[in-house]
Amino acid sequence: MAEIAIAETGLIGTRVRERRLALAMKQTDLAHAAEISPSYLNLIEHNRRRIGGSLVLRLARALGVEPGLLIQGAAAGLVAGVQAAAQDHPELALDPEEAAELAERFPGWAELITADRARLAEMSEQVQMLMDRLAHDPDLAGRLHEVLSMVTAVRSSASILMETPELEPEWQHRFHRNINEDSARLAQGAEALVAYLDAPVGRAGQIQTPLDEVEAFWSDHGHHFGEVERRGAEVVTDLVAESELLASEQAREMARQRLEVYARDATAMPMDDLAEAVEEVGVDPLRLAARLAVPVAQVMRRLPHLPEELCGELGYLSCDGSGSILSRRAIAGFAMPRGAGGCPLWPLYRALGQPGTLMRVPLLQAGQDARHLLAFAHCEITEAAQYGQPALRRAQMILVPATGGDVPASEEVTEVGLTCRVCPVADCAARREPSLVQINANSASAKEF
């Protein structure tokens, strides 16, 4: 698969800052919209961080501009947009060099192509979130079950009336009453289901599950809780109670448990000690564990809670023994599902079969924002096996940008996807279901033929 290079930032940070100031937008508001910390945005605006991929898209969306305007300015942005659109369709054998001529001679058409590509990318993201919601949202499952139960009840009563013509008038009246009551409940349930499905997904304010609430709470704090760092577990209850993002009791309990673990890890590894260790040996969990004399699993839990200016750009995923995602921290170039299981080739899942072993795997996730990353994966036994009960496991994966010196030539880069349903990788032995991407591509080819 051809690599898609991440553009050099140049003066991206300067353009971001100028556009933000022109909109009279606060730095904290833009950072929240782009899902990064204000301190990291400050480094970007002063051109002290190299960015690309989905982070540029998020910043451009928050600022209301095309990504190309941030990357290379207006004219070059159109060229880049047309070239990217050509790369999305290798089967058409388009010449990327002709993009410059098209943008120069027909800027309106070039702008239309660029805008349509961005719109399709956003629609693909929404489709993925809807798929996760349909497959894993317990509230949706409950509503569907309620509607199906009412349909079954109405059908059962109607069948008795149809198949028993000699039924006594009193019993007929009872079944008619049952059908009327069940039909009313069915109508209410159907209206509630339609309203639920019409609600937007993936935005703060339309959070649907307790896990989503906790993820929004964590992201709102930039995955770092300064009060917990300074005062420990004594502030956990107040933090949870004061948050407007934690609407349900289940979410508040989940957040409280996670913050208590955070407090214990912060006590074992104070931020100053960990930052000093990262400065000396980098973010390699094995070297950090040896340097700080703590378990590898604890280091991996702790690293995602350092501010980005201390640990650099870093992604994180954790899952239980079923493969369901428990927590995450996004990183450009690696898409992560919401709650659902991801690609079976991820080292995160391979680690589940090898508890105690730390894996180090160069990765490249297939997609438009392909980027070389280095993954560290580890699994720990959270509860020992008992008679008749298996051991409980939890796996974690740290993702960091890979440079030439990080990946020895002897190590092969592993190409992975997001989920099988939207993975463009063909002939994958780990595929568990057909890909919508490939199905659509085949359908398009058939129509052309």
Backbone torsions as a table, in degrees:
resi	resn	phi	psi	omega
1	MET	NA	131.5	-178.5
2	ALA	-67.6	140.7	179.8
3	GLU	-80.0	142.9	175.3
4	ILE	-105.8	109.7	-173.3
5	ALA	-71.1	146.2	174.2
6	ILE	-90.1	124.2	-173.6
7	ALA	-62.6	147.4	173.8
8	GLU	-64.3	144.7	-175.8
9	THR	-69.9	-37.5	-174.9
10	GLY	56.6	-114.6	179.9
11	LEU	-111.8	34.9	178.7
12	ILE	-56.3	-46.1	-178.3
13	GLY	-58.3	-41.6	178.7
14	THR	-62.8	-42.9	179.1
15	ARG	-65.1	-39.2	177.8
16	VAL	-60.9	-46.7	-177.9
17	ARG	-64.5	-43.6	-179.4
18	GLU	-62.6	-43.0	-180.0
19	ARG	-66.3	-40.0	179.5
20	ARG	-63.5	-43.9	-179.9
21	LEU	-66.7	-35.3	178.8
22	ALA	-65.1	-29.9	178.4
23	LEU	-89.2	-0.2	-176.4
24	ALA	56.0	39.0	-178.6
25	MET	-96.8	136.9	177.4
26	LYS	-73.3	150.6	179.8
27	GLN	-62.0	-37.9	-180.0
28	THR	-66.5	-35.9	179.7
29	ASP	-67.2	-42.9	178.9
30	LEU	-66.3	-40.7	179.3
31	ALA	-61.8	-41.5	179.0
32	HIS	-64.2	-42.9	-179.2
33	ALA	-65.7	-33.7	-179.4
34	ALA	-89.2	0.1	176.7
35	GLU	63.4	41.3	174.1
36	ILE	-133.5	170.1	-180.0
37	SER	-82.0	151.6	177.7
38	PRO	-58.5	-35.9	179.8
39	SER	-65.5	-36.8	178.5
40	TYR	-70.2	-38.8	176.6
41	LEU	-62.5	-37.4	178.7
42	ASN	-61.2	-40.8	177.2
43	LEU	-65.3	-38.6	178.8
44	ILE	-63.9	-46.1	-176.8
45	GLU	-65.4	-21.6	176.9
46	HIS	-99.6	17.8	175.7
47	ASN	56.6	37.1	179.1
48	ARG	-107.2	5.8	176.2
49	ARG	-137.5	135.8	177.4
50	ARG	-87.5	125.0	-176.9
51	ILE	-128.7	166.0	178.0
52	GLY	-177.1	-170.8	173.9
53	GLY	61.0	-138.4	-173.2
54	SER	-67.4	-25.6	179.3
55	LEU	-65.3	-40.7	175.9
56	VAL	-61.9	-40.8	179.1
57	LEU	-62.7	-42.1	-179.3
58	ARG	-66.3	-41.4	178.5
59	LEU	-64.9	-43.0	-179.6
60	ALA	-63.9	-41.3	179.6
61	ARG	-63.7	-41.9	-179.3
62	ALA	-67.1	-31.1	-178.5
63	LEU	-91.5	-6.3	178.0
64	GLY	72.6	33.9	179.6
65	VAL	-130.4	164.9	174.4
66	GLU	-73.0	143.6	179.2
67	PRO	-54.8	-35.4	-178.8
68	GLY	-61.5	-30.3	178.8
69	LEU	-66.0	-30.2	177.5
70	LEU	-81.3	-35.5	-173.4
71	ILE	-73.4	-51.0	-173.2
72	GLN	-138.7	9.3	-177.7
73	GLY	94.5	178.1	-170.7
74	ALA	-64.8	-57.0	-174.9
75	ALA	-63.6	-49.4	-179.7
76	ALA	-65.4	-28.3	178.8
77	GLY	-63.5	-38.2	177.0
78	LEU	-65.6	-41.5	177.6
79	VAL	-60.4	-46.8	-179.7
80	ALA	-62.7	-38.4	-179.9
81	GLY	-64.5	-43.6	178.9
82	VAL	-67.8	-40.7	177.9
83	GLN	-61.8	-41.7	179.0
84	ALA	-64.3	-39.4	178.0
85	ALA	-63.4	-37.8	178.2
86	ALA	-66.2	-38.0	179.1
87	GLN	-67.3	-25.3	179.0
88	ASP	-71.3	-16.3	-176.7
89	HIS	-130.3	69.1	-178.6
90	PRO	-63.5	-23.2	-177.9
91	GLU	-67.0	-16.9	-179.8
92	LEU	-88.2	-7.5	177.3
93	ALA	53.4	46.8	178.6
94	LEU	-79.0	147.4	179.5
95	ASP	-89.8	110.2	-178.8
96	PRO	-58.8	-27.0	-177.8
97	GLU	-69.1	-22.5	178.7
98	GLU	-74.9	-10.9	179.9
99	ALA	-61.3	-38.9	-179.9
100	ALA	-62.8	-42.2	179.0
101	GLU	-64.9	-42.1	179.3
102	LEU	-62.2	-45.3	-178.7
103	ALA	-65.0	-32.9	-178.5
104	GLU	-77.1	-42.1	-175.5
105	ARG	-83.8	-34.5	-176.6
106	PHE	-131.5	69.6	-176.7
107	PRO	-60.6	-31.3	179.2
108	GLY	-65.1	-45.2	177.6
109	TRP	-64.4	-40.1	179.6
110	ALA	-63.1	-39.8	178.5
111	GLU	-66.4	-38.2	178.7
112	LEU	-64.3	-43.8	178.9
113	ILE	-61.9	-44.0	-179.3
114	THR	-64.7	-42.9	-179.4
115	ALA	-66.4	-40.5	179.1
116	ASP	-65.1	-37.4	178.8
117	ARG	-64.7	-42.8	178.4
118	ALA	-64.1	-39.4	179.6
119	ARG	-64.8	-41.2	178.5
120	LEU	-65.3	-37.7	178.1
121	ALA	-63.5	-41.1	179.2
122	GLU	-67.3	-39.5	178.1
123	MET	-64.4	-38.6	178.0
124	SER	-62.8	-39.7	178.0
125	GLU	-64.2	-41.2	179.3
126	GLN	-66.6	-38.2	178.0
127	VAL	-62.4	-41.8	179.3
128	GLN	-63.3	-41.8	179.1
129	MET	-65.8	-38.0	177.7
130	LEU	-65.7	-38.3	178.6
131	MET	-64.1	-42.7	177.0
132	ASP	-61.7	-39.8	-177.9
133	ARG	-66.7	-43.4	-180.0
134	LEU	-65.5	-34.2	-174.9
135	ALA	-86.7	-25.6	-168.3
136	HIS	-132.6	5.2	-178.3
137	ASP	-86.7	111.8	-178.0
138	PRO	-65.6	-31.1	178.9
139	ASP	-65.6	-42.3	178.1
140	LEU	-64.0	-42.2	178.6
141	ALA	-60.0	-39.7	178.9
142	GLY	-65.3	-40.5	179.7
143	ARG	-66.9	-41.9	177.4
144	LEU	-62.9	-41.4	178.9
145	HIS	-61.9	-39.2	179.9
146	GLU	-64.6	-43.7	179.2
147	VAL	-63.6	-44.9	180.0
148	LEU	-63.6	-36.4	178.8
149	SER	-63.9	-41.8	179.1
150	MET	-67.3	-39.6	177.0
151	VAL	-60.5	-43.5	179.5
152	THR	-63.2	-41.0	-179.8
153	ALA	-64.8	-43.9	179.0
154	VAL	-63.9	-44.0	-179.4
155	ARG	-63.9	-38.8	-179.7
156	SER	-63.6	-46.0	179.6
157	SER	-64.9	-41.9	-179.9
158	ALA	-64.6	-37.2	179.8
159	SER	-64.6	-40.4	179.2
160	ILE	-62.8	-42.4	-179.9
161	LEU	-65.2	-39.4	-178.2
162	MET	-72.4	-36.5	-173.6
163	GLU	-90.3	-5.9	-179.1
164	THR	-128.8	76.1	-176.9
165	PRO	-66.3	-23.7	-177.8
166	GLU	-89.2	15.9	-178.0
167	LEU	-62.2	138.8	-179.3
168	GLU	-63.5	147.2	-177.9
169	PRO	-54.6	-38.0	-179.6
170	GLU	-62.4	-43.5	179.7
171	TRP	-70.9	-36.6	176.0
172	GLN	-58.8	-43.7	179.2
173	HIS	-60.2	-41.4	179.8
174	ARG	-62.5	-45.1	-179.0
175	PHE	-68.1	-36.4	175.7
176	HIS	-62.6	-40.7	178.4
177	ARG	-64.3	-41.6	178.7
178	ASN	-61.6	-42.8	-179.8
179	ILE	-63.5	-41.3	179.8
180	ASN	-63.1	-46.4	-179.2
181	GLU	-66.5	-44.6	-179.9
182	ASP	-66.2	-35.2	178.1
183	SER	-65.3	-38.9	178.1
184	ALA	-64.2	-43.6	177.8
185	ARG	-65.8	-36.0	177.8
186	LEU	-63.1	-43.1	179.1
187	ALA	-62.8	-42.4	178.6
188	GLN	-64.1	-43.4	179.3
189	GLY	-64.3	-39.5	179.0
190	ALA	-66.0	-40.8	178.0
191	GLU	-63.5	-41.5	178.9
192	ALA	-65.3	-38.1	179.8
193	LEU	-66.4	-43.2	178.9
194	VAL	-63.2	-43.5	178.7
195	ALA	-62.6	-38.3	179.7
196	TYR	-65.7	-43.6	-179.0
197	LEU	-71.5	-26.9	179.2
198	ASP	-75.3	-17.9	-178.4
199	ALA	-67.3	137.6	176.9
200	PRO	-60.4	155.0	178.6
201	VAL	-121.0	158.5	173.5
202	GLY	76.5	14.7	178.5
203	ARG	-124.8	142.0	174.8
204	ALA	-60.3	134.5	-174.7
205	GLY	106.8	-20.1	173.9
206	GLN	-122.7	35.8	179.9
207	ILE	-70.5	136.0	-171.4
208	GLN	-112.9	-29.8	-175.5
209	THR	-120.3	157.8	176.9
210	PRO	-56.9	-37.7	179.4
211	LEU	-63.4	-39.7	176.3
212	ASP	-62.0	-39.7	179.3
213	GLU	-62.1	-44.3	-179.8
214	VAL	-65.9	-41.2	178.6
215	GLU	-61.7	-41.9	178.4
216	ALA	-64.6	-40.1	177.4
217	PHE	-60.9	-44.6	-179.8
218	TRP	-65.7	-45.0	-179.2
219	SER	-65.3	-35.7	-179.8
220	ASP	-62.4	-28.8	178.0
221	HIS	-95.6	8.6	-179.6
222	GLY	65.0	25.6	-179.6
223	HIS	63.1	15.6	-178.4
224	HIS	-136.3	129.4	-177.6
225	PHE	-118.9	96.8	-176.5
226	GLY	-60.9	-38.5	-179.9
227	GLU	-63.9	-38.7	177.5
228	VAL	-67.3	-36.9	177.8
229	GLU	-61.3	-39.5	-174.5
230	ARG	-85.4	-38.0	-170.7
231	ARG	-117.0	-7.0	175.7
232	GLY	79.1	-156.2	-172.5
233	ALA	-67.6	-13.3	-175.9
234	GLU	-66.4	-17.8	-178.6
235	VAL	-99.3	-2.3	-174.7
236	VAL	-60.2	-48.6	-177.2
237	THR	-59.0	-42.8	179.9
238	ASP	-67.1	-40.8	179.0
239	LEU	-59.7	-44.0	-179.3
240	VAL	-67.4	-43.9	-176.6
241	ALA	-67.2	-32.5	-175.8
242	GLU	-82.7	-13.3	-175.7
243	SER	-78.8	128.5	175.5
244	GLU	-80.9	-14.0	-178.7
245	LEU	-79.2	-22.6	-179.8
246	LEU	-92.8	87.1	-173.1
247	ALA	-85.4	-32.8	-175.6
248	SER	-99.3	156.0	178.5
249	GLU	-65.1	-36.0	178.7
250	GLN	-63.0	-41.4	179.5
251	ALA	-65.9	-40.4	179.4
252	ARG	-63.3	-38.8	179.2
253	GLU	-68.5	-41.5	177.5
254	MET	-61.8	-44.0	179.8
255	ALA	-64.4	-39.8	179.3
256	ARG	-62.0	-44.5	180.0
257	GLN	-63.3	-43.0	-179.7
258	ARG	-66.8	-38.1	179.3
259	LEU	-68.6	-32.7	177.4
260	GLU	-67.2	-39.6	174.3
261	VAL	-63.7	-43.0	176.8
262	TYR	-55.5	-45.6	-178.0
263	ALA	-63.6	-41.9	178.7
264	ARG	-63.8	-42.7	179.7
265	ASP	-66.7	-36.9	179.0
266	ALA	-67.0	-33.6	176.9
267	THR	-68.5	-41.0	-179.9
268	ALA	-70.7	-32.8	-179.0
269	MET	-132.9	83.9	178.0
270	PRO	-55.0	147.7	-173.9
271	MET	-58.6	-39.2	-179.6
272	ASP	-63.3	-42.2	179.5
273	ASP	-66.0	-42.1	-178.5
274	LEU	-68.3	-41.0	178.7
275	ALA	-62.4	-39.1	177.7
276	GLU	-64.8	-40.7	178.6
277	ALA	-66.1	-40.1	178.1
278	VAL	-63.4	-38.2	177.9
279	GLU	-61.9	-33.3	-176.9
280	GLU	-83.9	-45.2	-171.4
281	VAL	-119.6	1.5	-179.1
282	GLY	82.4	-164.5	-175.7
283	VAL	-99.9	17.2	175.5
284	ASP	-65.2	114.9	-175.3
285	PRO	-60.3	-36.3	-178.2
286	LEU	-65.8	-45.5	180.0
287	ARG	-68.8	-36.5	177.9
288	LEU	-66.9	-40.4	179.1
289	ALA	-62.0	-41.3	178.3
290	ALA	-67.6	-39.4	-178.2
291	ARG	-67.5	-36.7	-175.9
292	LEU	-99.8	-4.9	179.8
293	ALA	58.2	48.4	177.2
294	VAL	-133.3	162.5	178.9
295	PRO	-63.4	149.2	178.9
296	VAL	-59.7	-42.4	-178.4
297	ALA	-59.0	-37.3	-179.6
298	GLN	-70.1	-37.9	176.7
299	VAL	-62.0	-42.8	-177.7
300	MET	-68.0	-32.5	174.8
301	ARG	-69.7	-33.7	-173.0
302	ARG	-80.5	-37.2	-174.1
303	LEU	-56.0	-43.4	-177.7
304	PRO	-64.9	-8.1	-178.0
305	HIS	-101.4	7.4	172.5
306	LEU	-83.9	144.1	174.4
307	PRO	-60.2	149.9	-175.5
308	GLU	-63.6	-28.9	179.3
309	GLU	-68.3	-16.3	178.6
310	LEU	-96.6	-39.3	-176.6
311	CYS	-108.0	-4.5	-177.2
312	GLY	78.4	-173.5	179.1
313	GLU	-69.4	132.1	-173.2
314	LEU	-154.5	136.7	176.1
315	GLY	-112.8	159.1	-176.3
316	TYR	-149.7	141.2	174.0
317	LEU	-141.7	143.6	171.7
318	SER	-136.5	153.0	179.4
319	CYS	-147.5	161.9	174.7
320	ASP	-94.3	-172.5	-176.3
321	GLY	-64.6	-19.2	178.2
322	SER	-82.5	-10.7	-177.2
323	GLY	92.1	-2.4	-180.0
324	SER	-72.9	135.8	-178.6
325	ILE	-69.7	129.4	-179.7
326	LEU	-99.2	-43.5	179.5
327	SER	-152.4	159.7	-176.1
328	ARG	-158.0	155.8	171.0
329	ARG	-135.3	119.6	-171.1
330	ALA	-70.0	151.4	173.9
331	ILE	-141.6	141.9	-179.2
332	ALA	-60.1	136.3	177.3
333	GLY	92.2	2.2	179.4
334	PHE	-143.9	103.6	179.5
335	ALA	-76.6	144.8	-178.0
336	MET	-127.9	136.2	179.1
337	PRO	-75.0	162.9	178.4
338	ARG	-97.3	95.4	175.6
339	GLY	84.8	-37.0	-176.5
340	ALA	-74.9	163.2	174.7
341	GLY	-70.1	148.7	-178.8
342	GLY	-98.4	-151.2	-178.4
343	CYS	-67.9	130.7	-179.3
344	PRO	-65.5	-13.2	179.3
345	LEU	-86.4	-5.2	178.0
346	TRP	-60.7	137.9	174.4
347	PRO	-56.8	-25.8	177.5
348	LEU	-53.1	-43.5	-177.6
349	TYR	-82.4	-31.9	176.1
350	ARG	-63.3	-33.3	-179.4
351	ALA	-66.2	-27.3	-179.7
352	LEU	-58.7	-31.4	-179.9
353	GLY	-85.0	-4.0	-178.7
354	GLN	-134.9	67.5	-178.6
355	PRO	-55.7	136.6	178.0
356	GLY	89.2	-14.0	-179.7
357	THR	-91.7	131.4	177.5
358	LEU	-96.6	123.2	-179.7
359	MET	-101.6	148.1	178.4
360	ARG	-134.3	108.5	-170.2
361	VAL	-133.3	123.3	171.2
362	PRO	-69.9	133.7	-175.2
363	LEU	-125.2	153.7	169.1
364	LEU	-144.1	114.2	-178.8
365	GLN	-87.2	125.8	-178.9
366	ALA	-61.7	137.9	-179.5
367	GLY	149.7	179.4	-175.6
368	GLN	-70.8	-25.8	-178.1
369	ASP	-105.4	37.5	-176.2
370	ALA	-54.2	137.1	-176.1
371	ARG	-153.9	135.6	179.1
372	HIS	-74.0	126.0	179.5
373	LEU	-130.2	157.7	175.6
374	LEU	-112.7	123.4	-176.1
375	ALA	-107.3	134.5	171.0
376	PHE	-114.6	121.6	-176.6
377	ALA	-125.6	143.7	-176.8
378	HIS	-153.3	145.8	177.9
379	CYS	-123.9	137.2	177.2
380	GLU	-123.1	152.4	173.8
381	ILE	-86.3	114.0	-178.4
382	THR	-87.3	-21.5	176.6
383	GLU	-150.2	124.0	-175.2
384	ALA	-65.2	155.2	179.6
385	ALA	-67.6	146.0	175.1
386	GLN	-121.5	168.8	175.7
387	TYR	-58.8	121.1	179.6
388	GLY	80.0	0.1	-179.3
389	GLN	-130.3	130.6	179.3
390	PRO	-76.3	163.4	174.1
391	ALA	-70.3	144.6	176.8
392	LEU	-93.6	135.9	-174.4
393	ARG	-124.2	152.2	175.4
394	ARG	-140.1	127.3	-179.7
395	ALA	-109.9	150.6	179.1
396	GLN	-134.1	151.1	178.0
397	MET	-140.6	125.8	174.8
398	ILE	-101.2	136.4	178.6
399	LEU	-121.2	127.7	178.2
400	VAL	-131.9	148.9	177.0
401	PRO	-59.3	135.1	-178.9
402	ALA	-95.8	135.2	173.0
403	THR	-112.2	172.1	-177.3
404	GLY	-57.1	-37.8	-178.3
405	GLY	-76.6	-16.4	-177.7
406	ASP	-78.7	-27.5	-172.9
407	VAL	-115.0	107.7	176.6
408	PRO	-60.7	150.6	-178.5
409	ALA	-61.6	-25.3	-178.7
410	SER	-74.5	-16.5	-178.1
411	GLU	-89.9	124.2	-179.4
412	GLU	-83.8	136.4	177.9
413	VAL	-75.5	130.0	179.4
414	THR	-92.3	123.0	176.8
415	GLU	-89.4	126.4	-178.2
416	VAL	-127.2	173.8	177.5
417	GLY	-120.5	-161.8	174.5
418	LEU	-98.1	-70.7	170.4
419	THR	-138.4	155.9	-177.0
420	CYS	-56.6	-32.5	-173.9
421	ARG	-63.6	-28.5	-178.0
422	VAL	-127.5	25.3	-177.1
423	CYS	-90.3	129.3	-179.8
424	PRO	-85.3	-4.8	-177.2
425	VAL	-71.0	123.7	-179.4
426	ALA	-88.6	154.7	174.9
427	ASP	55.1	44.8	178.4
428	CYS	-90.2	124.5	-177.9
429	ALA	-67.6	-20.7	-177.5
430	ALA	-91.1	0.4	-176.3
431	ARG	-64.1	133.1	-179.6
432	ARG	-109.4	-11.8	177.1
433	GLU	-157.0	157.1	-179.5
434	PRO	-61.1	151.7	179.8
435	SER	-94.3	132.0	176.0
436	LEU	-62.4	-32.7	180.0
437	VAL	-63.0	-46.8	-179.1
438	GLN	-71.1	-36.5	178.6
439	ILE	-61.7	-45.0	179.9
440	ASN	-64.8	-37.8	179.3
441	ALA	-66.2	-41.9	178.9
442	ASN	-65.2	-39.8	179.5
443	SER	-63.4	-41.5	179.8
444	ALA	-64.3	-40.6	179.7
445	SER	-64.8	-39.6	-179.2
446	ALA	-65.0	-40.3	179.7
447	LYS	-65.5	-40.3	178.9
448	GLU	-63.8	-38.5	-179.3
449	PHE	-66.9	NA	NA
